[in-house]
Amino acid sequence: MAKDQPIPRVSVILCTFRQERYVREAVRSILAQRVDFDYEIVVADDCSPDATLHIIRHELAGASNVKFLPSVTNIGLSQNYKRAFTACSGKYISVLEGDDFWSSRDKLASQVKLLEEHGECSLAISQTCVYFEDRGRCGIQPAIDSGAKITRFRVEDLIKSNFTNFSGATYRAELVRRIPDRYFEIKAYDWLLHLWMAQFGLIGCVNDVQVVYRVHGGGLWSGLADVEKLRAQRDVIDIYDEFLGHRYSTEFRQLRAGLDQALGLAAAERVATAPQSKRPYGILFPLAHLARSVLPPGLARRLRPIWGRMR
């Protein structure tokens, strides 16, 4: 950082890859923020083959305190975030992914205010509009009935339900800098980072919809089918449990049971609606998946190769 530039209160990471359709709106939502503090923008484009980076440069042409990270080769989602976090200078770090946008001009200010006033919180989030592009509808997460201005969640709540995302959060930079290098080497999305951060304090939620998270076919996560998401979530449970030092093994076991049951019901529905000639293994297929939620973990693990062949 140049000597004549003040240390920013917030570093805003704009993380992008092949998002030319959406990134203009993302950038403009950053520039529209109403704040009484300095913030920098760290652009981490992962060598997009389309016009994503060109659009970003055009939109930020008149902006000050912008860092463009090198974009000469594709390094993947995790490593892109690692270099972006390393480049941040602010006391707080806020992320916006290139296909999302901040729908409130007070998103940054309200989350920073929460962290400044509530030292017990390790990260701040806002309610998010999860916009399903193909269906043209929106769901709100987390759903909050309270009339209070903020709601606090614990790490155990986040294990039960992944109710936030990168674009909806602001982190204490001192905790981000303590993230183990191993995090960036495993298959980790925003869920694991938020679980790790929530070990050090509560999750403070601004009870106001300030973020739009797009679910569309081009997203690395949102583009997966619902059943694929359930499987992906189940398959990382053991890795996440170990990463968090097995301190929340009971909650992870409960989550696995719920995911197994959901997958079993999905399998049963798929078989029931399939033509008779295409039903794999007859009624054994859905029953096998339903049984997974009640079998001892050791036996269930030994039967996984068989179930895998039945998919």
C-alpha positions in Angstrom: 0.0 0.0 0.0 1.2 3.5 -0.9 2.5 5.6 2.0 0.0 8.4 1.3 -3.0 6.1 1.4 -4.7 5.4 4.7 -5.1 1.8 6.0 -8.6 0.8 4.9 -11.2 -0.2 7.5 -12.5 -2.9 5.1 -11.0 -4.9 2.3 -13.7 -5.9 -0.3 -12.7 -8.9 -2.3 -14.4 -9.2 -5.7 -13.9 -12.8 -6.6 -14.7 -13.7 -10.2 -14.5 -16.4 -12.9 -16.3 -16.3 -16.2 -19.1 -14.0 -15.0 -19.4 -11.4 -17.7 -23.3 -11.6 -17.5 -23.4 -10.5 -13.9 -20.2 -8.8 -12.8 -21.2 -5.2 -13.9 -24.0 -5.3 -11.3 -21.7 -6.7 -8.7 -19.1 -3.9 -9.1 -21.7 -1.2 -9.1 -23.2 -2.5 -5.9 -19.8 -2.2 -4.3 -19.3 1.4 -5.5 -22.8 2.3 -4.3 -22.0 1.6 -0.7 -22.7 4.4 1.8 -19.9 4.4 4.3 -18.0 6.9 6.5 -14.7 4.9 6.3 -12.1 4.0 3.7 -12.2 0.7 1.9 -10.1 -1.0 -0.7 -11.3 -3.3 -3.5 -9.2 -6.4 -4.2 -10.0 -7.9 -7.6 -9.3 -11.6 -7.8 -10.2 -12.8 -11.2 -9.2 -16.4 -11.9 -8.1 -15.8 -15.5 -11.6 -15.6 -16.9 -11.7 -16.5 -20.7 -14.5 -14.1 -21.3 -15.0 -10.4 -20.9 -15.3 -10.5 -17.0 -12.0 -8.7 -16.3 -12.5 -6.2 -19.1 -15.9 -5.2 -17.6 -14.4 -4.9 -14.1 -11.6 -2.6 -15.3 -14.0 -0.4 -17.1 -16.4 -0.1 -14.2 -13.5 0.7 -11.7 -11.6 3.0 -14.1 -12.3 6.0 -11.8 -12.1 4.3 -8.5 -9.2 4.7 -6.1 -7.5 2.1 -3.8 -8.1 -0.9 -6.1 -5.8 -3.9 -6.3 -5.9 -6.1 -9.3 -4.3 -9.5 -8.7 -2.4 -11.2 -11.6 -4.7 -13.1 -13.9 -2.4 -15.1 -16.2 -3.4 -18.7 -15.4 -6.4 -20.4 -13.8 -5.5 -21.5 -10.3 -8.9 -22.7 -9.0 -11.4 -21.4 -6.5 -9.5 -22.2 -3.3 -6.2 -20.8 -4.3 -7.8 -17.7 -5.8 -9.4 -17.0 -2.4 -6.1 -17.7 -0.6 -4.2 -15.1 -2.6 -7.1 -12.6 -2.3 -7.2 -13.0 1.5 -3.4 -12.5 1.6 -3.6 -9.3 -0.4 -6.1 -7.6 2.0 -5.0 -4.8 4.2 -8.2 -3.9 6.1 -9.3 -4.6 9.6 -12.3 -6.4 8.2 -12.7 -8.4 5.0 -15.9 -8.6 3.0 -16.4 -10.8 -0.1 -18.6 -10.4 -3.1 -18.7 -13.1 -5.8 -19.0 -11.9 -9.3 -22.5 -13.4 -10.0 -24.0 -11.9 -6.8 -24.7 -8.3 -5.7 -25.4 -6.2 -2.7 -29.0 -5.1 -2.8 -28.6 -2.6 0.1 -26.3 0.4 0.0 -25.8 0.0 3.7 -24.5 -3.6 3.6 -20.9 -2.8 4.5 -21.7 -0.1 7.0 -24.2 -2.2 8.9 -22.0 -5.3 9.1 -19.0 -3.2 10.2 -21.1 -1.5 12.8 -22.2 -4.9 14.1 -18.6 -6.2 14.5 -17.5 -2.9 16.1 -20.3 -3.0 18.7 -20.4 -6.8 19.3 -16.9 -8.1 20.2 -18.5 -11.5 20.8 -19.1 -12.0 17.1 -16.4 -13.3 14.9 -18.2 -12.6 11.6 -21.2 -10.6 10.5 -23.8 -11.7 7.9 -26.9 -10.2 6.5 -30.1 -11.9 5.4 -29.8 -13.0 1.8 -32.2 -13.3 -1.1 -31.4 -16.6 -2.7 -32.6 -15.9 -6.3 -33.4 -19.0 -8.4 -32.7 -17.7 -11.9 -34.5 -20.5 -13.8 -37.6 -20.2 -11.6 -37.7 -16.4 -11.2 -38.3 -16.6 -7.5 -36.5 -15.8 -4.3 -36.1 -17.4 -0.9 -34.8 -15.6 2.2 -32.0 -17.1 4.4 -31.7 -17.2 7.3 -35.4 -17.0 7.9 -35.9 -14.8 11.1 -39.1 -14.1 12.9 -37.7 -11.9 15.5 -38.3 -8.1 15.3 -34.8 -7.5 16.7 -32.2 -5.7 14.6 -29.7 -8.5 14.9 -29.8 -12.3 15.6 -26.9 -14.3 16.9 -26.1 -17.9 15.8 -23.6 -20.5 17.0 -21.4 -22.8 15.1 -23.8 -25.7 15.9 -26.6 -23.8 14.2 -24.5 -23.5 11.0 -23.7 -27.2 11.0 -27.5 -27.9 11.0 -28.2 -25.5 8.2 -25.8 -23.7 5.9 -27.7 -20.4 5.9 -25.1 -17.9 4.6 -22.6 -17.5 1.8 -19.4 -15.7 0.9 -21.2 -12.6 -0.6 -23.3 -12.2 2.6 -20.5 -12.0 5.1 -17.8 -9.7 6.6 -15.0 -11.2 8.7 -12.5 -10.1 11.3 -9.3 -10.0 9.2 -7.2 -11.2 12.2 -9.1 -14.5 12.2 -9.0 -14.9 8.4 -5.2 -14.6 8.7 -5.3 -17.6 11.1 -7.0 -19.9 8.6 -4.7 -23.0 8.2 -3.1 -23.5 4.8 -4.8 -26.9 4.7 -8.2 -25.2 4.3 -7.1 -24.2 0.8 -6.0 -27.7 -0.1 -9.2 -29.5 0.5 -12.6 -29.3 -1.2 -13.9 -26.4 0.7 -16.6 -23.9 0.0 -17.9 -21.0 2.1 -19.6 -23.4 4.5 -16.3 -24.7 6.0 -14.7 -21.2 6.2 -17.8 -20.0 8.1 -17.7 -23.0 10.4 -14.1 -22.4 11.1 -14.6 -18.7 11.8 -17.6 -19.4 14.1 -15.4 -21.4 16.5 -14.1 -18.1 17.7 -17.3 -16.3 18.4 -20.9 -15.9 17.4 -22.3 -15.2 14.0 -24.0 -11.9 14.1 -26.8 -11.5 11.5 -28.2 -8.1 10.4 -31.9 -8.7 10.2 -32.3 -7.1 6.8 -32.1 -8.5 3.3 -29.0 -6.9 1.9 -27.6 -9.5 -0.5 -28.8 -11.3 -3.6 -27.2 -14.7 -4.2 -27.9 -16.1 -7.6 -28.6 -19.8 -8.2 -27.9 -20.5 -11.8 -26.5 -23.2 -14.1 -23.1 -21.6 -14.4 -22.3 -21.5 -10.7 -19.7 -24.0 -9.3 -22.0 -24.9 -6.4 -25.4 -23.4 -7.4 -25.2 -25.2 -10.8 -25.4 -28.6 -9.1 -28.7 -30.5 -8.9 -30.3 -30.7 -5.5 -29.4 -34.4 -5.1 -25.8 -33.7 -6.1 -25.6 -31.0 -3.4 -26.8 -33.4 -0.8 -24.2 -36.0 -1.8 -21.4 -33.4 -1.9 -22.4 -32.2 1.5 -22.5 -35.7 2.9 -19.2 -36.7 1.4 -17.3 -33.8 3.1 -18.7 -34.3 6.6 -15.8 -36.5 7.8 -13.3 -34.1 6.4 -15.0 -31.1 8.0 -15.4 -32.9 11.3 -11.7 -33.7 11.4 -10.7 -30.2 10.3 -12.7 -28.8 13.3 -10.9 -31.2 15.7 -13.9 -33.5 16.2 -15.4 -30.9 18.6 -18.7 -31.1 16.9 -18.9 -34.8 16.0 -22.4 -35.2 17.5 -23.8 -32.4 15.3 -22.1 -33.8 12.2 -23.5 -37.3 12.9 -26.9 -35.9 13.2 -26.4 -34.0 9.9 -25.3 -37.2 8.2 -28.3 -39.0 9.3 -30.6 -36.3 8.0 -28.7 -36.2 4.6 -28.9 -40.0 4.3 -32.6 -39.9 4.9 -33.1 -37.2 2.4 -31.0 -39.0 -0.2 -33.0 -42.2 0.5 -36.3 -40.4 0.0 -35.0 -38.9 -3.2 -33.8 -42.3 -4.5 -37.2 -43.8 -3.7 -39.0 -41.0 -5.5 -36.8 -41.4 -8.5 -37.4 -45.1 -8.7 -41.1 -44.8 -8.2 -41.5 -42.3 -11.0 -39.1 -44.1 -13.4 -40.4 -46.5 -16.1 -40.5 -50.1 -14.9 -37.8 -51.2 -17.3 -35.4 -48.5 -16.0 -35.7 -49.1 -12.2 -32.3 -50.2 -10.9 -32.4 -53.2 -8.6 -36.1 -52.9 -8.2 -37.2 -51.9 -4.7 -33.8 -52.8 -3.3 -32.4 -49.5 -4.5 -34.5 -47.1 -2.4 -34.6 -49.5 0.6 -30.8 -49.6 0.6 -30.6 -45.9 0.8 -33.2 -45.6 3.5 -31.3 -48.2 5.5 -28.2 -46.0 5.6 -29.7 -43.7 8.2 -30.3 -46.5 10.7 -27.2 -48.7 10.2 -24.2 -48.5 12.5 -21.6 -46.1 11.0 -19.0 -48.8 10.6 -21.3 -51.1 8.7 -22.6 -48.3 6.6 -19.1 -47.4 5.5 -18.3 -51.0 4.5 -21.5 -51.1 2.3 -20.8 -47.8 0.5 -19.1 -49.4 -2.5 -22.2 -51.6 -3.0 -24.5 -48.6 -2.8 -22.3 -46.7 -5.1 -22.7 -49.4 -7.8 -26.5 -49.2 -7.4 -26.7 -45.5 -8.3 
